[in-house]
Amino acid sequence: MNPALLAIDVQKEFFKFSPTTAQSLNDATEYINAAIALLREKDLPVICVQHMDEEEKLVPGEEGFELPEELDILPSDLHIHKTYGNSFNKTPLEEELRDLGVDTVIITGFCAEYCVLSTYRGAQDLDLTPIILRGSLASSIPENIKFVESISDIISYGVLKKIVG
């Protein structure tokens, strides 16, 4: 297994959706940061995926596009900008992963039932192994996190630590 971590759409704009969404993102960020630290410890790739939408002013340079200070993404991490739910659709993500020798993507982020699930399915279509990190998903509808986890392969942080450690 040659994994990379994908942190999908953890952007300031989405924290503004509702108090429920903000809490969900804050909770997920704790798990995402733990996984980021673990992968960095092992020199494994961390990839930040950010959604863009010009009509919504969700573009580089706008406050809402930016990452929250609490998220441990570094400028040196690979950054992918997407305009579709699936992080692979019309982005260089697949090529970047192949160049890095990655065959497994640990998927985290927002929104569980949209971009996360689309990216999960997109990874499968490309013969990559997608795995959801339990506790690392966010949604405006908390029940949807449970649904996405129930139909996906998931891994706990503890098991991830044993596997990559």
ROMI-543861 format. One record per atom (N, C-alpha, C): residue in three letters; x, y, z; residue number from 1; atom name. Coordinates in steps of 0.2 Angstrom, whole numbers. Example, Ala and Ser with C-alpha at 12.3 -4.5 7.8 and 13.67 -1.06 7.14 Angstrom:
<torkes>
+-----+-------+-------+-------+-----+----+
:   r :    xx :    yy :    zz :   k :  a :
+-----+-------+-------+-------+-----+----+
: ALA :    66 :   -28 :    39 :   1 :  N :
: ALA :    62 :   -22 :    39 :   1 : CA :
: ALA :    66 :   -16 :    39 :   1 :  C :
: SER :    64 :   -11 :    35 :   2 :  N :
: SER :    68 :    -5 :    36 :   2 : CA :
: SER :    64 :     0 :    39 :   2 :  C :
+-----+-------+-------+-------+-----+----+
</torkes>
This chain:
<torkes>
+-----+-------+-------+-------+-----+----+
:   r :    xx :    yy :    zz :   k :  a :
+-----+-------+-------+-------+-----+----+
: MET :     4 :    -6 :     0 :   1 :  N :
: MET :     0 :     0 :     0 :   1 : CA :
: MET :     4 :     6 :     0 :   1 :  C :
: ASN :     3 :    11 :    -5 :   2 :  N :
: ASN :     7 :    17 :    -5 :   2 : CA :
: ASN :     2 :    23 :    -5 :   2 :  C :
: PRO :     0 :    25 :     1 :   3 :  N :
: PRO :    -5 :    30 :     2 :   3 : CA :
: PRO :    -4 :    37 :     2 :   3 :  C :
: ALA :    -9 :    41 :     0 :   4 :  N :
: ALA :    -9 :    48 :     1 :   4 : CA :
: ALA :   -15 :    50 :     4 :   4 :  C :
: LEU :   -15 :    56 :     7 :   5 :  N :
: LEU :   -21 :    58 :    11 :   5 : CA :
: LEU :   -24 :    64 :     7 :   5 :  C :
: LEU :   -30 :    64 :     5 :   6 :  N :
: LEU :   -34 :    69 :     2 :   6 : CA :
: LEU :   -38 :    73 :     7 :   6 :  C :
: ALA :   -37 :    79 :     8 :   7 :  N :
: ALA :   -41 :    84 :    12 :   7 : CA :
: ALA :   -45 :    88 :     7 :   7 :  C :
: ILE :   -52 :    86 :     7 :   8 :  N :
: ILE :   -56 :    89 :     2 :   8 : CA :
: ILE :   -60 :    94 :     5 :   8 :  C :
: ASP :   -60 :   100 :     2 :   9 :  N :
: ASP :   -65 :   106 :     3 :   9 : CA :
: ASP :   -65 :   108 :    10 :   9 :  C :
: VAL :   -60 :   108 :    14 :  10 :  N :
: VAL :   -60 :   111 :    20 :  10 : CA :
: VAL :   -58 :   118 :    19 :  10 :  C :
: GLN :   -63 :   122 :    18 :  11 :  N :
: GLN :   -62 :   129 :    16 :  11 : CA :
: GLN :   -67 :   134 :    20 :  11 :  C :
: LYS :   -64 :   140 :    21 :  12 :  N :
: LYS :   -68 :   145 :    26 :  12 : CA :
: LYS :   -75 :   146 :    24 :  12 :  C :
: GLU :   -77 :   146 :    18 :  13 :  N :
: GLU :   -83 :   147 :    16 :  13 : CA :
: GLU :   -88 :   142 :    18 :  13 :  C :
: PHE :   -86 :   136 :    19 :  14 :  N :
: PHE :   -91 :   131 :    21 :  14 : CA :
: PHE :   -92 :   131 :    28 :  14 :  C :
: PHE :   -88 :   134 :    32 :  15 :  N :
: PHE :   -89 :   134 :    39 :  15 : CA :
: PHE :   -95 :   139 :    41 :  15 :  C :
: LYS :   -97 :   143 :    36 :  16 :  N :
: LYS :  -102 :   148 :    36 :  16 : CA :
: LYS :  -109 :   146 :    35 :  16 :  C :
: PHE :  -109 :   140 :    32 :  17 :  N :
: PHE :  -116 :   137 :    30 :  17 : CA :
: PHE :  -121 :   137 :    36 :  17 :  C :
: SER :  -119 :   134 :    41 :  18 :  N :
: SER :  -123 :   134 :    47 :  18 : CA :
: SER :  -119 :   132 :    53 :  18 :  C :
: PRO :  -122 :   133 :    59 :  19 :  N :
: PRO :  -118 :   130 :    65 :  19 : CA :
: PRO :  -117 :   123 :    65 :  19 :  C :
: THR :  -122 :   119 :    62 :  20 :  N :
: THR :  -121 :   112 :    62 :  20 : CA :
: THR :  -115 :   110 :    57 :  20 :  C :
: THR :  -115 :   113 :    52 :  21 :  N :
: THR :  -109 :   112 :    47 :  21 : CA :
: THR :  -102 :   114 :    50 :  21 :  C :
: ALA :  -102 :   120 :    53 :  22 :  N :
: ALA :   -96 :   122 :    56 :  22 : CA :
: ALA :   -94 :   117 :    62 :  22 :  C :
: GLN :   -98 :   115 :    66 :  23 :  N :
: GLN :   -96 :   110 :    71 :  23 : CA :
: GLN :   -94 :   103 :    67 :  23 :  C :
: SER :   -97 :   101 :    62 :  24 :  N :
: SER :   -95 :    95 :    59 :  24 : CA :
: SER :   -88 :    96 :    56 :  24 :  C :
: LEU :   -87 :   102 :    53 :  25 :  N :
: LEU :   -80 :   103 :    50 :  25 : CA :
: LEU :   -75 :   104 :    55 :  25 :  C :
: ASN :   -76 :   107 :    61 :  26 :  N :
: ASN :   -72 :   107 :    66 :  26 : CA :
: ASN :   -70 :   100 :    69 :  26 :  C :
: ASP :   -75 :    96 :    70 :  27 :  N :
: ASP :   -74 :    89 :    72 :  27 : CA :
: ASP :   -69 :    85 :    67 :  27 :  C :
: ALA :   -71 :    86 :    61 :  28 :  N :
: ALA :   -67 :    82 :    56 :  28 : CA :
: ALA :   -60 :    85 :    55 :  28 :  C :
: THR :   -59 :    91 :    56 :  29 :  N :
: THR :   -52 :    94 :    56 :  29 : CA :
: THR :   -48 :    91 :    61 :  29 :  C :
: GLU :   -50 :    89 :    67 :  30 :  N :
: GLU :   -46 :    86 :    72 :  30 : CA :
: GLU :   -43 :    79 :    69 :  30 :  C :
: TYR :   -47 :    75 :    66 :  31 :  N :
: TYR :   -45 :    69 :    63 :  31 : CA :
: TYR :   -41 :    70 :    57 :  31 :  C :
: ILE :   -42 :    75 :    53 :  32 :  N :
: ILE :   -38 :    76 :    47 :  32 : CA :
: ILE :   -31 :    78 :    49 :  32 :  C :
: ASN :   -31 :    83 :    54 :  33 :  N :
: ASN :   -24 :    85 :    56 :  33 : CA :
: ASN :   -20 :    79 :    59 :  33 :  C :
: ALA :   -23 :    75 :    63 :  34 :  N :
: ALA :   -20 :    69 :    66 :  34 : CA :
: ALA :   -17 :    65 :    60 :  34 :  C :
: ALA :   -21 :    64 :    55 :  35 :  N :
: ALA :   -19 :    60 :    49 :  35 : CA :
: ALA :   -13 :    63 :    45 :  35 :  C :
: ILE :   -14 :    70 :    44 :  36 :  N :
: ILE :    -9 :    74 :    41 :  36 : CA :
: ILE :    -2 :    73 :    45 :  36 :  C :
: ALA :    -2 :    73 :    51 :  37 :  N :
: ALA :     4 :    73 :    55 :  37 : CA :
: ALA :     7 :    66 :    54 :  37 :  C :
: LEU :     3 :    61 :    54 :  38 :  N :
: LEU :     5 :    54 :    54 :  38 : CA :
: LEU :     8 :    53 :    47 :  38 :  C :
: LEU :     5 :    55 :    42 :  39 :  N :
: LEU :     8 :    54 :    35 :  39 : CA :
: LEU :    14 :    58 :    34 :  39 :  C :
: ARG :    14 :    64 :    36 :  40 :  N :
: ARG :    20 :    68 :    36 :  40 : CA :
: ARG :    26 :    64 :    39 :  40 :  C :
: GLU :    25 :    61 :    45 :  41 :  N :
: GLU :    30 :    58 :    49 :  41 : CA :
: GLU :    33 :    52 :    45 :  41 :  C :
: LYS :    29 :    49 :    40 :  42 :  N :
: LYS :    32 :    44 :    36 :  42 : CA :
: LYS :    33 :    46 :    29 :  42 :  C :
: ASP :    34 :    53 :    28 :  43 :  N :
: ASP :    35 :    56 :    21 :  43 : CA :
: ASP :    31 :    53 :    16 :  43 :  C :
: LEU :    24 :    53 :    18 :  44 :  N :
: LEU :    19 :    51 :    13 :  44 : CA :
: LEU :    15 :    57 :    11 :  44 :  C :
: PRO :    13 :    58 :     5 :  45 :  N :
: PRO :    10 :    64 :     2 :  45 : CA :
: PRO :     3 :    66 :     6 :  45 :  C :
: VAL :     3 :    72 :     6 :  46 :  N :
: VAL :    -3 :    76 :     9 :  46 : CA :
: VAL :    -6 :    80 :     3 :  46 :  C :
: ILE :   -12 :    79 :     1 :  47 :  N :
: ILE :   -15 :    83 :    -4 :  47 : CA :
: ILE :   -21 :    87 :    -2 :  47 :  C :
: CYS :   -21 :    94 :    -3 :  48 :  N :
: CYS :   -26 :    98 :    -2 :  48 : CA :
: CYS :   -30 :    99 :    -8 :  48 :  C :
: VAL :   -37 :    98 :    -8 :  49 :  N :
: VAL :   -41 :    99 :   -14 :  49 : CA :
: VAL :   -46 :   104 :   -12 :  49 :  C :
: GLN :   -46 :   109 :   -16 :  50 :  N :
: GLN :   -51 :   115 :   -15 :  50 : CA :
: GLN :   -56 :   116 :   -20 :  50 :  C :
: HIS :   -62 :   117 :   -18 :  51 :  N :
: HIS :   -67 :   118 :   -23 :  51 : CA :
: HIS :   -67 :   126 :   -26 :  51 :  C :
: MET :   -68 :   126 :   -32 :  52 :  N :
: MET :   -68 :   133 :   -35 :  52 : CA :
: MET :   -75 :   134 :   -39 :  52 :  C :
: ASP :   -78 :   140 :   -38 :  53 :  N :
: ASP :   -84 :   142 :   -41 :  53 : CA :
: ASP :   -84 :   149 :   -42 :  53 :  C :
: GLU :   -83 :   152 :   -48 :  54 :  N :
: GLU :   -82 :   159 :   -50 :  54 : CA :
: GLU :   -89 :   163 :   -48 :  54 :  C :
: GLU :   -95 :   160 :   -49 :  55 :  N :
: GLU :  -101 :   163 :   -48 :  55 : CA :
: GLU :  -102 :   164 :   -40 :  55 :  C :
: GLU :   -99 :   159 :   -36 :  56 :  N :
: GLU :  -100 :   160 :   -29 :  56 : CA :
: GLU :   -94 :   164 :   -26 :  56 :  C :
: LYS :   -90 :   166 :   -30 :  57 :  N :
: LYS :   -83 :   170 :   -28 :  57 : CA :
: LYS :   -79 :   165 :   -24 :  57 :  C :
: LEU :   -79 :   159 :   -26 :  58 :  N :
: LEU :   -75 :   154 :   -22 :  58 : CA :
: LEU :   -69 :   153 :   -27 :  58 :  C :
: VAL :   -64 :   157 :   -26 :  59 :  N :
: VAL :   -58 :   157 :   -31 :  59 : CA :
: VAL :   -52 :   160 :   -27 :  59 :  C :
: PRO :   -46 :   158 :   -29 :  60 :  N :
: PRO :   -40 :   160 :   -25 :  60 : CA :
: PRO :   -40 :   167 :   -25 :  60 :  C :
: GLY :   -38 :   170 :   -19 :  61 :  N :
: GLY :   -38 :   177 :   -17 :  61 : CA :
: GLY :   -44 :   179 :   -13 :  61 :  C :
: GLU :   -50 :   175 :   -14 :  62 :  N :
: GLU :   -56 :   177 :   -10 :  62 : CA :
: GLU :   -55 :   173 :    -3 :  62 :  C :
: GLU :   -58 :   177 :     2 :  63 :  N :
: GLU :   -58 :   174 :     9 :  63 : CA :
: GLU :   -61 :   167 :    10 :  63 :  C :
: GLY :   -67 :   166 :     7 :  64 :  N :
: GLY :   -70 :   160 :     7 :  64 : CA :
: GLY :   -66 :   154 :     4 :  64 :  C :
: PHE :   -62 :   155 :    -1 :  65 :  N :
: PHE :   -58 :   150 :    -4 :  65 : CA :
: PHE :   -53 :   147 :     0 :  65 :  C :
: GLU :   -50 :   151 :     5 :  66 :  N :
: GLU :   -44 :   150 :     9 :  66 : CA :
: GLU :   -46 :   144 :    14 :  66 :  C :
: LEU :   -40 :   141 :    16 :  67 :  N :
: LEU :   -41 :   136 :    21 :  67 : CA :
: LEU :   -41 :   139 :    28 :  67 :  C :
: PRO :   -45 :   136 :    33 :  68 :  N :
: PRO :   -45 :   138 :    40 :  68 : CA :
: PRO :   -38 :   138 :    43 :  68 :  C :
: GLU :   -36 :   142 :    47 :  69 :  N :
: GLU :   -30 :   142 :    51 :  69 : CA :
: GLU :   -29 :   135 :    55 :  69 :  C :
: GLU :   -34 :   132 :    57 :  70 :  N :
: GLU :   -34 :   126 :    61 :  70 : CA :
: GLU :   -32 :   120 :    57 :  70 :  C :
: LEU :   -32 :   120 :    50 :  71 :  N :
: LEU :   -31 :   115 :    46 :  71 : CA :
: LEU :   -23 :   115 :    45 :  71 :  C :
: ASP :   -20 :   109 :    46 :  72 :  N :
: ASP :   -12 :   109 :    46 :  72 : CA :
: ASP :   -10 :   108 :    39 :  72 :  C :
: ILE :   -13 :   111 :    34 :  73 :  N :
: ILE :   -10 :   110 :    27 :  73 : CA :
: ILE :    -4 :   115 :    26 :  73 :  C :
: LEU :     1 :   113 :    23 :  74 :  N :
: LEU :     7 :   118 :    21 :  74 : CA :
: LEU :     7 :   120 :    14 :  74 :  C :
: PRO :    10 :   126 :    13 :  75 :  N :
: PRO :    11 :   128 :     6 :  75 : CA :
: PRO :    14 :   123 :     2 :  75 :  C :
: SER :    19 :   119 :     5 :  76 :  N :
: SER :    23 :   114 :     1 :  76 : CA :
: SER :    19 :   108 :    -1 :  76 :  C :
: ASP :    13 :   107 :     2 :  77 :  N :
: ASP :     9 :   101 :     1 :  77 : CA :
: ASP :     6 :   102 :    -6 :  77 :  C :
: LEU :     4 :    97 :   -10 :  78 :  N :
: LEU :     1 :    97 :   -16 :  78 : CA :
: LEU :    -6 :   100 :   -16 :  78 :  C :
: HIS :    -7 :   105 :   -20 :  79 :  N :
: HIS :   -14 :   109 :   -20 :  79 : CA :
: HIS :   -17 :   107 :   -26 :  79 :  C :
: ILE :   -23 :   105 :   -26 :  80 :  N :
: ILE :   -27 :   104 :   -32 :  80 : CA :
: ILE :   -34 :   108 :   -32 :  80 :  C :
: HIS :   -35 :   112 :   -37 :  81 :  N :
: HIS :   -41 :   116 :   -37 :  81 : CA :
: HIS :   -46 :   112 :   -42 :  81 :  C :
: LYS :   -52 :   111 :   -40 :  82 :  N :
: LYS :   -57 :   107 :   -44 :  82 : CA :
: LYS :   -63 :   112 :   -45 :  82 :  C :
: THR :   -67 :   110 :   -50 :  83 :  N :
: THR :   -74 :   113 :   -51 :  83 : CA :
: THR :   -79 :   108 :   -52 :  83 :  C :
: TYR :   -78 :   102 :   -51 :  84 :  N :
: TYR :   -83 :    97 :   -50 :  84 : CA :
: TYR :   -83 :    93 :   -44 :  84 :  C :
: GLY :   -88 :    89 :   -42 :  85 :  N :
: GLY :   -88 :    86 :   -36 :  85 : CA :
: GLY :   -82 :    81 :   -35 :  85 :  C :
: ASN :   -81 :    77 :   -41 :  86 :  N :
: ASN :   -76 :    72 :   -41 :  86 : CA :
: ASN :   -69 :    76 :   -42 :  86 :  C :
: SER :   -64 :    75 :   -37 :  87 :  N :
: SER :   -58 :    78 :   -37 :  87 : CA :
: SER :   -54 :    76 :   -43 :  87 :  C :
: PHE :   -55 :    71 :   -46 :  88 :  N :
: PHE :   -51 :    68 :   -52 :  88 : CA :
: PHE :   -54 :    71 :   -58 :  88 :  C :
: ASN :   -60 :    74 :   -59 :  89 :  N :
: ASN :   -63 :    76 :   -65 :  89 : CA :
: ASN :   -60 :    83 :   -67 :  89 :  C :
: LYS :   -56 :    83 :   -73 :  90 :  N :
: LYS :   -53 :    88 :   -76 :  90 : CA :
: LYS :   -48 :    92 :   -71 :  90 :  C :
: THR :   -44 :    88 :   -67 :  91 :  N :
: THR :   -39 :    90 :   -63 :  91 : CA :
: THR :   -33 :    86 :   -64 :  91 :  C :
: PRO :   -27 :    88 :   -62 :  92 :  N :
: PRO :   -21 :    84 :   -63 :  92 : CA :
: PRO :   -20 :    79 :   -57 :  92 :  C :
: LEU :   -25 :    78 :   -53 :  93 :  N :
: LEU :   -24 :    74 :   -47 :  93 : CA :
: LEU :   -22 :    67 :   -49 :  93 :  C :
: GLU :   -25 :    63 :   -54 :  94 :  N :
: GLU :   -23 :    56 :   -55 :  94 : CA :
: GLU :   -16 :    56 :   -57 :  94 :  C :
: GLU :   -14 :    61 :   -62 :  95 :  N :
: GLU :    -7 :    61 :   -64 :  95 : CA :
: GLU :    -2 :    62 :   -58 :  95 :  C :
: GLU :    -4 :    66 :   -54 :  96 :  N :
: GLU :     1 :    68 :   -48 :  96 : CA :
: GLU :     1 :    62 :   -44 :  96 :  C :
: LEU :    -4 :    58 :   -42 :  97 :  N :
: LEU :    -4 :    52 :   -38 :  97 : CA :
: LEU :     0 :    47 :   -42 :  97 :  C :
: ARG :    -1 :    46 :   -48 :  98 :  N :
: ARG :     3 :    41 :   -52 :  98 : CA :
: ARG :    10 :    42 :   -52 :  98 :  C :
: ASP :    12 :    49 :   -53 :  99 :  N :
: ASP :    19 :    51 :   -52 :  99 : CA :
: ASP :    22 :    49 :   -45 :  99 :  C :
: LEU :    18 :    50 :   -40 : 100 :  N :
: LEU :    21 :    49 :   -33 : 100 : CA :
: LEU :    21 :    41 :   -32 : 100 :  C :
: GLY :    18 :    37 :   -36 : 101 :  N :
: GLY :    17 :    30 :   -35 : 101 : CA :
: GLY :    12 :    28 :   -30 : 101 :  C :
: VAL :     7 :    32 :   -29 : 102 :  N :
: VAL :     1 :    31 :   -25 : 102 : CA :
: VAL :    -4 :    26 :   -28 : 102 :  C :
: ASP :    -6 :    22 :   -24 : 103 :  N :
: ASP :   -11 :    17 :   -26 : 103 : CA :
: ASP :   -17 :    17 :   -21 : 103 :  C :
: THR :   -17 :    21 :   -16 : 104 :  N :
: THR :   -22 :    21 :   -11 : 104 : CA :
: THR :   -23 :    28 :    -8 : 104 :  C :
: VAL :   -29 :    30 :    -8 : 105 :  N :
: VAL :   -31 :    37 :    -6 : 105 : CA :
: VAL :   -35 :    37 :     0 : 105 :  C :
: ILE :   -32 :    40 :     6 : 106 :  N :
: ILE :   -36 :    41 :    12 : 106 : CA :
: ILE :   -40 :    47 :    11 : 106 :  C :
: ILE :   -47 :    46 :    11 : 107 :  N :
: ILE :   -51 :    52 :     9 : 107 : CA :
: ILE :   -54 :    55 :    15 : 107 :  C :
: THR :   -53 :    62 :    16 : 108 :  N :
: THR :   -56 :    66 :    21 : 108 : CA :
: THR :   -59 :    72 :    19 : 108 :  C :
: GLY :   -64 :    75 :    23 : 109 :  N :
: GLY :   -66 :    82 :    21 : 109 : CA :
: GLY :   -73 :    83 :    20 : 109 :  C :
: PHE :   -75 :    88 :    17 : 110 :  N :
: PHE :   -82 :    90 :    16 : 110 : CA :
: PHE :   -84 :    90 :     8 : 110 :  C :
: CYS :   -90 :    89 :     7 : 111 :  N :
: CYS :   -95 :    87 :    10 : 111 : CA :
: CYS :   -96 :    79 :     9 : 111 :  C :
: ALA :   -97 :    75 :    14 : 112 :  N :
: ALA :   -97 :    68 :    14 : 112 : CA :
: ALA :  -101 :    65 :     8 : 112 :  C :
: GLU :  -107 :    68 :     7 : 113 :  N :
: GLU :  -112 :    65 :     2 : 113 : CA :
: GLU :  -111 :    68 :    -5 : 113 :  C :
: TYR :  -107 :    73 :    -5 : 114 :  N :
: TYR :  -106 :    76 :   -12 : 114 : CA :
: TYR :   -99 :    74 :   -14 : 114 :  C :
: CYS :   -94 :    79 :   -13 : 115 :  N :
: CYS :   -88 :    79 :   -16 : 115 : CA :
: CYS :   -84 :    73 :   -13 : 115 :  C :
: VAL :   -84 :    71 :    -7 : 116 :  N :
: VAL :   -81 :    66 :    -4 : 116 : CA :
: VAL :   -83 :    59 :    -7 : 116 :  C :
: LEU :   -89 :    58 :    -8 : 117 :  N :
: LEU :   -92 :    52 :   -11 : 117 : CA :
: LEU :   -90 :    52 :   -18 : 117 :  C :
: SER :   -91 :    57 :   -22 : 118 :  N :
: SER :   -89 :    58 :   -29 : 118 : CA :
: SER :   -82 :    56 :   -30 : 118 :  C :
: THR :   -77 :    59 :   -26 : 119 :  N :
: THR :   -70 :    57 :   -26 : 119 : CA :
: THR :   -69 :    50 :   -25 : 119 :  C :
: TYR :   -72 :    47 :   -20 : 120 :  N :
: TYR :   -71 :    40 :   -18 : 120 : CA :
: TYR :   -73 :    36 :   -24 : 120 :  C :
: ARG :   -79 :    37 :   -27 : 121 :  N :
: ARG :   -81 :    33 :   -33 : 121 : CA :
: ARG :   -76 :    34 :   -39 : 121 :  C :
: GLY :   -74 :    41 :   -40 : 122 :  N :
: GLY :   -69 :    42 :   -45 : 122 : CA :
: GLY :   -62 :    38 :   -44 : 122 :  C :
: ALA :   -60 :    38 :   -38 : 123 :  N :
: ALA :   -54 :    34 :   -37 : 123 : CA :
: ALA :   -55 :    27 :   -39 : 123 :  C :
: GLN :   -61 :    24 :   -37 : 124 :  N :
: GLN :   -62 :    17 :   -39 : 124 : CA :
: GLN :   -62 :    16 :   -47 : 124 :  C :
: ASP :   -65 :    21 :   -50 : 125 :  N :
: ASP :   -65 :    21 :   -57 : 125 : CA :
: ASP :   -58 :    21 :   -60 : 125 :  C :
: LEU :   -53 :    23 :   -57 : 126 :  N :
: LEU :   -46 :    24 :   -59 : 126 : CA :
: LEU :   -42 :    18 :   -56 : 126 :  C :
: ASP :   -45 :    13 :   -53 : 127 :  N :
: ASP :   -41 :     8 :   -50 : 127 : CA :
: ASP :   -37 :    10 :   -45 : 127 :  C :
: LEU :   -38 :    15 :   -41 : 128 :  N :
: LEU :   -35 :    17 :   -35 : 128 : CA :
: LEU :   -39 :    14 :   -29 : 128 :  C :
: THR :   -36 :    13 :   -24 : 129 :  N :
: THR :   -40 :    10 :   -18 : 129 : CA :
: THR :   -42 :    16 :   -13 : 129 :  C :
: PRO :   -49 :    18 :   -13 : 130 :  N :
: PRO :   -51 :    23 :    -9 : 130 : CA :
: PRO :   -53 :    21 :    -2 : 130 :  C :
: ILE :   -51 :    24 :     3 : 131 :  N :
: ILE :   -53 :    22 :    10 : 131 : CA :
: ILE :   -55 :    29 :    14 : 131 :  C :
: ILE :   -60 :    29 :    17 : 132 :  N :
: ILE :   -63 :    34 :    21 : 132 : CA :
: ILE :   -59 :    34 :    28 : 132 :  C :
: LEU :   -57 :    39 :    31 : 133 :  N :
: LEU :   -54 :    39 :    37 : 133 : CA :
: LEU :   -60 :    41 :    42 : 133 :  C :
: ARG :   -62 :    36 :    46 : 134 :  N :
: ARG :   -68 :    37 :    51 : 134 : CA :
: ARG :   -67 :    43 :    55 : 134 :  C :
: GLY :   -72 :    47 :    56 : 135 :  N :
: GLY :   -72 :    53 :    60 : 135 : CA :
: GLY :   -69 :    60 :    56 : 135 :  C :
: SER :   -67 :    59 :    50 : 136 :  N :
: SER :   -64 :    64 :    46 : 136 : CA :
: SER :   -68 :    67 :    41 : 136 :  C :
: LEU :   -75 :    65 :    41 : 137 :  N :
: LEU :   -79 :    68 :    36 : 137 : CA :
: LEU :   -84 :    73 :    39 : 137 :  C :
: ALA :   -86 :    78 :    35 : 138 :  N :
: ALA :   -90 :    83 :    37 : 138 : CA :
: ALA :   -96 :    84 :    33 : 138 :  C :
: SER :  -102 :    86 :    35 : 139 :  N :
: SER :  -108 :    87 :    31 : 139 : CA :
: SER :  -113 :    92 :    35 : 139 :  C :
: SER :  -117 :    95 :    31 : 140 :  N :
: SER :  -122 :    99 :    34 : 140 : CA :
: SER :  -128 :    95 :    37 : 140 :  C :
: ILE :  -128 :    89 :    35 : 141 :  N :
: ILE :  -133 :    84 :    38 : 141 : CA :
: ILE :  -129 :    78 :    41 : 141 :  C :
: PRO :  -128 :    78 :    48 : 142 :  N :
: PRO :  -124 :    73 :    51 : 142 : CA :
: PRO :  -125 :    66 :    49 : 142 :  C :
: GLU :  -132 :    64 :    48 : 143 :  N :
: GLU :  -134 :    57 :    46 : 143 : CA :
: GLU :  -130 :    55 :    40 : 143 :  C :
: ASN :  -129 :    60 :    35 : 144 :  N :
: ASN :  -126 :    58 :    29 : 144 : CA :
: ASN :  -119 :    55 :    30 : 144 :  C :
: ILE :  -115 :    58 :    35 : 145 :  N :
: ILE :  -109 :    55 :    36 : 145 : CA :
: ILE :  -109 :    48 :    38 : 145 :  C :
: LYS :  -114 :    46 :    42 : 146 :  N :
: LYS :  -115 :    39 :    44 : 146 : CA :
: LYS :  -116 :    35 :    37 : 146 :  C :
: PHE :  -121 :    37 :    33 : 147 :  N :
: PHE :  -122 :    34 :    27 : 147 : CA :
: PHE :  -116 :    33 :    22 : 147 :  C :
: VAL :  -112 :    38 :    21 : 148 :  N :
: VAL :  -106 :    37 :    17 : 148 : CA :
: VAL :  -102 :    32 :    20 : 148 :  C :
: GLU :  -101 :    33 :    27 : 149 :  N :
: GLU :   -96 :    28 :    30 : 149 : CA :
: GLU :   -99 :    21 :    29 : 149 :  C :
: SER :  -106 :    20 :    29 : 150 :  N :
: SER :  -109 :    13 :    29 : 150 : CA :
: SER :  -108 :    10 :    22 : 150 :  C :
: ILE :  -107 :    14 :    17 : 151 :  N :
: ILE :  -107 :    11 :    10 : 151 : CA :
: ILE :  -100 :    12 :     7 : 151 :  C :
: SER :   -95 :    13 :    11 : 152 :  N :
: SER :   -88 :    14 :     9 : 152 : CA :
: SER :   -83 :    10 :    13 : 152 :  C :
: ASP :   -77 :     9 :    11 : 153 :  N :
: ASP :   -72 :     6 :    15 : 153 : CA :
: ASP :   -69 :    11 :    20 : 153 :  C :
: ILE :   -69 :    10 :    26 : 154 :  N :
: ILE :   -67 :    15 :    31 : 154 : CA :
: ILE :   -61 :    12 :    35 : 154 :  C :
: ILE :   -57 :    16 :    38 : 155 :  N :
: ILE :   -52 :    14 :    42 : 155 : CA :
: ILE :   -52 :    19 :    48 : 155 :  C :
: SER :   -50 :    16 :    54 : 156 :  N :
: SER :   -50 :    21 :    60 : 156 : CA :
: SER :   -43 :    24 :    60 : 156 :  C :
: TYR :   -42 :    29 :    64 : 157 :  N :
: TYR :   -35 :    32 :    64 : 157 : CA :
: TYR :   -30 :    27 :    67 : 157 :  C :
: GLY :   -32 :    23 :    72 : 158 :  N :
: GLY :   -28 :    18 :    76 : 158 : CA :
: GLY :   -25 :    13 :    71 : 158 :  C :
: VAL :   -30 :    10 :    67 : 159 :  N :
: VAL :   -28 :     6 :    62 : 159 : CA :
: VAL :   -23 :     9 :    56 : 159 :  C :
: LEU :   -25 :    15 :    54 : 160 :  N :
: LEU :   -21 :    18 :    49 : 160 : CA :
: LEU :   -14 :    19 :    52 : 160 :  C :
: LYS :   -13 :    21 :    59 : 161 :  N :
: LYS :    -7 :    22 :    62 : 161 : CA :
: LYS :    -3 :    15 :    62 : 161 :  C :
: LYS :    -6 :    10 :    63 : 162 :  N :
: LYS :    -2 :     3 :    63 : 162 : CA :
: LYS :     0 :     2 :    56 : 162 :  C :
: ILE :    -4 :     3 :    51 : 163 :  N :
: ILE :    -3 :     1 :    44 : 163 : CA :
: ILE :     3 :     5 :    41 : 163 :  C :
: VAL :     3 :    12 :    42 : 164 :  N :
: VAL :     8 :    16 :    39 : 164 : CA :
: VAL :    14 :    17 :    44 : 164 :  C :
: GLY :    13 :    15 :    50 : 165 :  N :
: GLY :    19 :    15 :    55 : 165 : CA :
: GLY :    24 :    10 :    54 : 165 :  C :
+-----+-------+-------+-------+-----+----+
</torkes>
